[in-house]
Amino acid sequence: MENAELRRTTGNIFAEICAALLTAYIHWSYIVVVNNRLLLMLIFAFAMFNFLLKDDRLVRWDPYQTVFLVLILYCCIGTAYSQNMAAGERFLLQLILAFGIHLITRDDSPFLKTALRWISISGVLTVVAILLQVAFPEQMLKICATLVKPEAYAMTAELYSYGYYSGLSGFNCIAGFHAAALMGICFVIGLKTTSVSKRIVNYVIAALSLFALVATQKRGVLIASIIAAFVTSVHYFWSRRNMKKLMQMVIIFCVIALLLYAVMTNTESGQKMLERFTESDDISSGRFGHYQYIFSSSEDSLLFGHGTGSLMVGLNNDAHNIYLQILYDHGILGLMVYLVFFVMPLVFCMKKVRQGDASEFLLISMFLQVLFLFYGLTGNPLYDYCLFMFYLLSVSMMNVRKEEIRHT
């Protein structure tokens, strides 16, 4: 009995450490003291220690894991004929490590609840850092010069010169995504809680996160977060056949849209974002040129693509559209594998909501999955490995059973 209790306590400690390290990788990859490769290996090690200390060490296998393995195999084959072998191998190794971490944590509800707590706390710190940069830009740049890796700080300073804010995240795309994620988490908790005070606190944090998102100037993330919030709430109330609540939510979204427009027309960051939507010479910020190159260069290798990581050779940049980059690297066959990989967990998540298991974790999972997939139309979340790990964590969150949640 004492040995079992000791194992359980030790396992909880390992789970806490693993969740903290995973959060550091997801949120703070560009902080000076963070060694990303070492961090990933430590995350895997502590996840394995936690797994081995459990009484039930069975790994549940389902079709999604099979698709994940097919994806890894496809990327492995793509690496063999890649035009950028180093990039292909790097992506493949991180994909394999991500699969290992996902496999041994996906059904670990205590770990997933701990991870969500750490992610939420870190998300608040990210939003605070963005807001502090808006309020005290020069002071925050000095702090960034000390804490942020040199290459990321150079981008932070350059982005600030354009009026884009990144906080301590290094890049505004990372900062914007995490601000949107926190907004979604707080939005769902506010939607589900029965406590008025808790609902107010979460909606206030969601509103501040939305303002921080606008300050990052990430239009694609903003649009994706609005779509994610709309899809999550409408699907939730539609599944419950609660038409009254559904209509109330639609009205609330209309009011939020008007308030958002009022904020954007009366703040410097908001005005700058609106100008980029309406008055920019190139509303795509160079993306259309990338897309044109991909389409013209994919004609001779449409079926199998040019190989894992090859786009960086021809374009010297990511595509800012993960689906087109997959098409270039892996061809139509690879794109089909990826689409199954992305769509399968979202469909399963929405099915569980329709069946009445609409827990906070399930709705948060749905929001984050939709956010990732729609942001993928204009950004690089698959190739920003920290965001891809966040996506896999969100997929795992839908496995937290409703009866296991106690006021998380």
C-alpha positions as CSV (number, residue, x, y, z in Angstrom):
1,M,0.0,0.0,0.0
2,E,2.8,2.4,0.9
3,N,4.7,1.5,-2.3
4,A,1.6,2.2,-4.4
5,E,1.2,5.6,-2.7
6,L,4.8,6.4,-3.2
7,R,4.6,5.5,-6.9
8,R,1.5,7.6,-7.2
9,T,3.1,10.6,-5.5
10,T,6.3,10.3,-7.6
11,G,4.3,9.9,-10.7
12,N,2.4,13.1,-9.9
13,I,5.7,14.9,-9.4
14,F,7.0,13.7,-12.8
15,A,3.7,14.7,-14.4
16,E,4.0,18.2,-12.9
17,I,7.6,18.5,-14.2
18,C,6.7,17.2,-17.6
19,A,3.7,19.6,-17.9
20,A,6.0,22.6,-16.9
21,L,8.7,21.6,-19.4
22,L,6.1,21.1,-22.1
23,T,4.7,24.6,-21.4
24,A,8.2,26.1,-21.5
25,Y,8.7,24.5,-24.9
26,I,5.3,25.6,-26.2
27,H,5.4,29.2,-24.9
28,W,9.1,30.1,-24.4
29,S,11.1,28.4,-27.1
30,Y,12.9,31.7,-27.9
31,I,14.0,32.5,-24.4
32,V,17.8,32.4,-24.0
33,V,18.1,29.7,-21.4
34,V,15.8,27.3,-23.3
35,N,17.5,24.6,-25.3
36,N,14.7,23.2,-27.4
37,R,16.2,19.9,-28.4
38,L,17.2,19.1,-24.8
39,L,13.8,20.3,-23.6
40,L,12.0,17.9,-26.0
41,M,14.1,15.0,-24.8
42,L,13.5,15.9,-21.1
43,I,9.7,16.1,-21.8
44,F,9.8,12.6,-23.4
45,A,11.9,11.3,-20.5
46,F,9.6,12.6,-17.7
47,A,6.5,11.6,-19.7
48,M,7.9,8.1,-19.8
49,F,8.8,8.1,-16.1
50,N,5.3,9.2,-15.3
51,F,3.9,6.5,-17.6
52,L,6.0,3.7,-16.1
53,L,4.9,4.6,-12.5
54,K,1.2,4.2,-13.3
55,D,-0.8,1.1,-12.3
56,D,-2.3,0.9,-15.7
57,R,0.4,1.1,-18.3
58,L,-1.6,0.1,-21.3
59,V,-1.4,2.3,-24.4
60,R,-4.7,2.6,-26.2
61,W,-4.3,2.3,-30.0
62,D,-6.8,3.7,-32.4
63,P,-7.0,4.6,-36.1
64,Y,-5.5,8.1,-35.3
65,Q,-2.3,6.5,-34.2
66,T,-2.1,4.5,-37.4
67,V,-2.6,7.6,-39.4
68,F,0.1,9.3,-37.4
69,L,2.5,6.4,-38.2
70,V,1.6,6.6,-41.9
71,L,2.4,10.3,-41.7
72,I,5.8,9.7,-40.2
73,L,6.5,7.0,-42.8
74,Y,5.5,9.3,-45.6
75,C,7.8,12.1,-44.2
76,C,10.6,9.5,-43.9
77,I,10.3,8.5,-47.5
78,G,10.1,12.2,-48.4
79,T,13.3,12.9,-46.6
80,A,15.1,10.4,-48.8
81,Y,14.6,12.5,-52.0
82,S,14.4,15.9,-50.3
83,Q,16.1,18.9,-51.8
84,N,16.9,20.0,-48.3
85,M,18.0,16.9,-46.4
86,A,18.9,18.7,-43.2
87,A,15.5,20.4,-42.9
88,G,13.8,17.1,-43.8
89,E,15.7,15.1,-41.1
90,R,15.0,17.8,-38.5
91,F,11.3,17.8,-39.2
92,L,11.2,14.0,-39.2
93,L,13.0,13.6,-35.9
94,Q,10.8,16.2,-34.2
95,L,7.7,14.5,-35.6
96,I,8.8,11.1,-34.2
97,L,9.5,12.6,-30.8
98,A,6.2,14.4,-30.9
99,F,4.5,11.0,-31.7
100,G,6.2,9.4,-28.7
101,I,5.2,12.1,-26.3
102,H,1.6,12.2,-27.6
103,L,1.3,8.4,-27.4
104,I,2.2,8.1,-23.8
105,T,0.3,11.2,-22.6
106,R,-2.9,11.2,-24.7
107,D,-5.0,9.2,-22.2
108,D,-3.3,10.5,-19.0
109,S,-6.1,12.7,-17.7
110,P,-4.2,13.9,-14.5
111,F,-1.3,15.0,-16.7
112,L,-3.6,16.7,-19.2
113,K,-5.4,18.7,-16.5
114,T,-2.0,19.7,-15.0
115,A,-0.8,20.7,-18.5
116,L,-3.9,22.9,-19.1
117,R,-3.2,24.7,-15.8
118,W,0.4,25.4,-16.8
119,I,-0.6,26.4,-20.3
120,S,-3.2,28.8,-18.9
121,I,-0.8,30.4,-16.4
122,S,1.9,30.8,-19.1
123,G,-0.7,32.2,-21.5
124,V,-1.5,34.9,-18.9
125,L,2.2,35.8,-18.7
126,T,2.4,36.0,-22.5
127,V,-0.6,38.4,-22.6
128,V,0.8,40.5,-19.8
129,A,4.1,40.7,-21.6
130,I,2.4,41.9,-24.8
131,L,0.4,44.5,-22.9
132,L,3.5,45.7,-21.0
133,Q,5.2,46.2,-24.3
134,V,2.3,48.2,-25.6
135,A,2.5,50.4,-22.4
136,F,6.2,50.5,-22.0
137,P,7.8,49.6,-25.3
138,E,11.4,50.9,-24.7
139,Q,11.7,49.2,-21.3
140,M,10.3,45.9,-22.6
141,L,12.8,46.0,-25.6
142,K,15.6,46.2,-23.1
143,I,14.2,43.3,-21.2
144,C,13.8,41.3,-24.5
145,A,17.5,42.1,-25.4
146,T,18.5,40.2,-22.2
147,L,16.0,37.4,-22.1
148,V,15.2,36.6,-25.8
149,K,17.6,34.7,-28.1
150,P,19.6,37.1,-30.4
151,E,17.9,36.0,-33.7
152,A,14.5,36.3,-32.1
153,Y,15.3,39.6,-30.5
154,A,16.3,41.0,-33.9
155,M,12.9,40.1,-35.2
156,T,11.2,41.5,-32.1
157,A,12.9,44.8,-32.6
158,E,12.2,44.9,-36.3
159,L,8.5,44.0,-35.8
160,Y,8.3,46.8,-33.1
161,S,9.6,49.3,-35.7
162,Y,6.5,48.4,-37.7
163,G,4.2,48.7,-34.7
164,Y,3.8,44.9,-34.1
165,Y,4.2,43.6,-30.6
166,S,5.6,40.3,-29.6
167,G,6.1,40.5,-25.8
168,L,8.7,38.0,-24.7
169,S,7.7,35.4,-27.3
170,G,10.3,36.4,-29.9
171,F,7.9,36.5,-32.8
172,N,4.5,38.1,-33.1
173,C,3.0,34.9,-34.7
174,I,3.9,32.9,-31.5
175,A,2.6,35.7,-29.2
176,G,-0.6,36.1,-31.2
177,F,-1.4,32.4,-31.3
178,H,-0.9,32.0,-27.6
179,A,-3.0,35.1,-26.9
180,A,-5.8,33.6,-29.1
181,A,-5.4,30.2,-27.3
182,L,-5.8,31.9,-23.9
183,M,-8.8,33.8,-25.1
184,G,-10.4,30.5,-26.3
185,I,-9.6,28.7,-23.0
186,C,-11.2,31.5,-20.9
187,F,-14.1,31.8,-23.3
188,V,-15.0,28.2,-22.9
189,I,-14.6,28.2,-19.1
190,G,-16.8,31.3,-19.0
191,L,-19.3,29.5,-21.2
192,K,-19.4,26.4,-19.0
193,T,-19.1,27.7,-15.5
194,T,-22.1,28.3,-13.3
195,S,-20.3,30.8,-11.0
196,V,-21.0,34.4,-12.0
197,S,-17.7,35.6,-10.5
198,K,-15.7,33.0,-12.4
199,R,-17.5,33.8,-15.6
200,I,-16.7,37.5,-15.2
201,V,-13.0,36.9,-14.5
202,N,-12.6,34.6,-17.5
203,Y,-14.4,36.9,-19.9
204,V,-12.2,39.8,-18.7
205,I,-9.1,37.8,-19.3
206,A,-10.5,36.8,-22.7
207,A,-11.1,40.4,-23.6
208,L,-7.6,41.4,-22.6
209,S,-6.2,38.5,-24.6
210,L,-8.2,39.7,-27.6
211,F,-6.6,43.2,-27.2
212,A,-3.2,41.6,-26.9
213,L,-3.9,39.6,-30.1
214,V,-4.8,42.8,-32.0
215,A,-1.5,44.4,-30.7
216,T,0.5,41.5,-32.4
217,Q,-1.1,42.5,-35.7
218,K,-1.6,38.8,-36.7
219,R,-4.7,39.1,-38.9
220,G,-4.8,35.4,-39.7
221,V,-4.8,34.4,-36.1
222,L,-7.5,37.0,-35.3
223,I,-9.8,35.6,-38.0
224,A,-9.0,32.0,-37.1
225,S,-9.8,32.7,-33.4
226,I,-13.2,34.3,-34.3
227,I,-14.0,31.3,-36.4
228,A,-13.0,28.9,-33.7
229,A,-15.1,30.7,-31.0
230,F,-18.1,30.8,-33.4
231,V,-17.8,27.1,-34.4
232,T,-17.3,25.9,-30.8
233,S,-20.2,27.8,-29.3
234,V,-22.6,27.3,-32.1
235,H,-21.9,23.5,-32.3
236,Y,-22.2,23.2,-28.5
237,F,-25.6,24.9,-28.3
238,W,-26.9,23.3,-31.5
239,S,-25.9,19.8,-30.2
240,R,-27.8,20.5,-26.9
241,R,-30.9,21.6,-29.0
242,N,-30.8,24.9,-27.0
243,M,-32.0,27.3,-29.6
244,K,-32.6,30.1,-27.1
245,K,-29.0,30.0,-25.9
246,L,-27.8,29.7,-29.5
247,M,-29.7,32.8,-30.6
248,Q,-28.3,34.6,-27.5
249,M,-24.8,33.6,-28.5
250,V,-25.3,34.9,-32.0
251,I,-26.4,38.2,-30.6
252,I,-23.5,38.3,-28.2
253,F,-21.1,37.7,-31.1
254,C,-22.7,40.5,-33.1
255,V,-22.2,42.8,-30.0
256,I,-18.6,41.6,-29.6
257,A,-18.0,42.3,-33.3
258,L,-19.3,45.9,-32.9
259,L,-17.2,46.4,-29.7
260,L,-14.1,45.0,-31.4
261,Y,-14.6,47.3,-34.4
262,A,-15.0,50.3,-32.0
263,V,-11.8,49.3,-30.2
264,M,-9.9,48.8,-33.4
265,T,-11.0,52.2,-34.8
266,N,-10.0,54.0,-31.5
267,T,-6.6,52.4,-30.7
268,E,-3.3,52.7,-32.5
269,S,-2.8,48.9,-32.9
270,G,-6.4,48.5,-34.1
271,Q,-6.1,51.2,-36.6
272,K,-2.9,49.8,-38.0
273,M,-4.5,46.4,-38.4
274,L,-7.5,47.8,-40.1
275,E,-5.2,49.7,-42.5
276,R,-3.5,46.4,-43.3
277,F,-6.9,45.0,-44.2
278,T,-8.0,47.9,-46.4
279,E,-5.2,50.2,-47.5
280,S,-2.1,47.9,-47.9
281,D,-0.6,47.7,-51.4
282,D,-0.2,43.9,-50.8
283,I,-3.0,42.7,-48.4
284,S,-1.3,39.3,-48.4
285,S,2.1,40.6,-47.1
286,G,3.8,38.7,-49.9
287,R,1.9,35.4,-49.5
288,F,0.3,35.5,-52.9
289,G,3.8,35.5,-54.4
290,H,4.7,32.4,-52.4
291,Y,1.5,30.7,-53.4
292,Q,2.1,31.4,-57.1
293,Y,5.6,30.0,-56.8
294,I,4.3,26.8,-55.2
295,F,1.6,26.2,-57.9
296,S,4.0,26.9,-60.7
297,S,6.7,24.7,-59.2
298,S,4.5,21.8,-58.3
299,E,3.3,20.9,-61.7
300,D,6.2,18.5,-62.4
301,S,5.9,16.7,-59.0
302,L,2.2,17.0,-58.2
303,L,1.8,13.4,-57.0
304,F,4.7,12.9,-54.6
305,G,6.1,16.4,-54.1
306,H,9.7,17.6,-53.9
307,G,10.5,15.9,-50.5
308,T,10.2,16.8,-46.8
309,G,11.5,20.3,-46.1
310,S,12.3,21.1,-49.8
311,L,10.3,24.4,-50.0
312,M,13.0,26.2,-48.0
313,V,15.4,25.7,-50.9
314,G,13.3,27.2,-53.6
315,L,11.5,29.9,-51.6
316,N,14.0,30.4,-48.7
317,N,10.9,30.7,-46.5
318,D,7.9,28.9,-45.3
319,A,4.8,29.2,-47.4
320,H,2.6,30.8,-44.8
321,N,0.0,28.2,-45.7
322,I,0.7,24.8,-44.3
323,Y,-1.6,23.0,-46.8
324,L,0.3,24.5,-49.8
325,Q,3.6,23.8,-48.2
326,I,2.5,20.1,-47.7
327,L,1.4,20.0,-51.3
328,Y,4.9,21.3,-52.5
329,D,6.9,19.0,-50.2
330,H,4.7,15.8,-50.3
331,G,2.4,16.2,-53.3
332,I,-1.3,15.3,-53.5
333,L,-0.9,12.0,-51.8
334,G,0.9,13.5,-48.8
335,L,-1.7,16.3,-48.6
336,M,-4.5,13.7,-48.4
337,V,-2.6,11.9,-45.5
338,Y,-2.2,15.2,-43.6
339,L,-5.9,16.1,-44.2
340,V,-7.0,12.8,-42.6
341,F,-4.5,13.4,-39.8
342,F,-6.0,16.9,-39.1
343,V,-9.7,16.2,-39.8
344,M,-10.1,12.9,-37.9
345,P,-9.7,14.2,-34.3
346,L,-11.8,17.3,-35.0
347,V,-14.7,15.1,-36.4
348,F,-14.4,12.8,-33.4
349,C,-14.4,15.7,-31.0
350,M,-17.5,17.2,-32.6
351,K,-19.2,13.8,-32.5
352,K,-18.5,13.5,-28.7
353,V,-20.1,17.0,-28.2
354,R,-23.2,15.9,-30.1
355,Q,-23.4,12.8,-27.9
356,G,-23.6,15.1,-24.8
357,D,-20.0,14.8,-23.5
358,A,-19.5,18.6,-23.7
359,S,-16.8,19.0,-21.0
360,E,-14.6,22.1,-20.7
361,F,-11.7,20.0,-22.0
362,L,-13.6,18.8,-25.0
363,L,-14.7,22.3,-26.0
364,I,-11.2,23.7,-25.4
365,S,-9.9,20.9,-27.6
366,M,-12.3,21.9,-30.3
367,F,-11.5,25.6,-30.1
368,L,-7.7,25.0,-30.3
369,Q,-8.0,22.5,-33.2
370,V,-10.1,24.9,-35.2
371,L,-7.8,27.7,-34.4
372,F,-4.7,25.7,-35.6
373,L,-6.3,24.5,-38.8
374,F,-7.7,27.9,-39.9
375,Y,-4.5,29.7,-38.9
376,G,-2.8,27.2,-41.1
377,L,-4.3,28.9,-44.1
378,T,-2.2,32.0,-43.6
379,G,0.6,30.9,-41.2
380,N,3.1,28.2,-40.4
381,P,1.8,26.5,-37.2
382,L,2.8,23.0,-38.4
383,Y,6.4,24.2,-39.0
384,D,6.6,26.3,-35.8
385,Y,7.2,23.1,-33.8
386,C,6.1,24.6,-30.5
387,L,2.7,25.3,-32.0
388,F,2.5,21.8,-33.5
389,M,3.1,20.4,-30.0
390,F,0.4,22.6,-28.6
391,Y,-1.9,21.3,-31.3
392,L,-1.2,17.7,-30.3
393,L,-1.8,18.6,-26.7
394,S,-5.2,20.0,-27.7
395,V,-6.0,16.8,-29.5
396,S,-5.2,14.8,-26.4
397,M,-7.4,17.1,-24.2
398,M,-10.6,15.6,-25.7
399,N,-9.7,12.3,-24.0
400,V,-10.2,13.8,-20.5
401,R,-13.4,12.1,-19.4
402,K,-16.2,14.2,-18.1
403,E,-16.4,12.4,-14.8
404,E,-12.7,13.0,-14.1
405,I,-13.1,16.8,-14.1
406,R,-13.5,18.4,-10.7
407,H,-13.7,22.1,-11.1
408,T,-10.6,22.3,-13.3
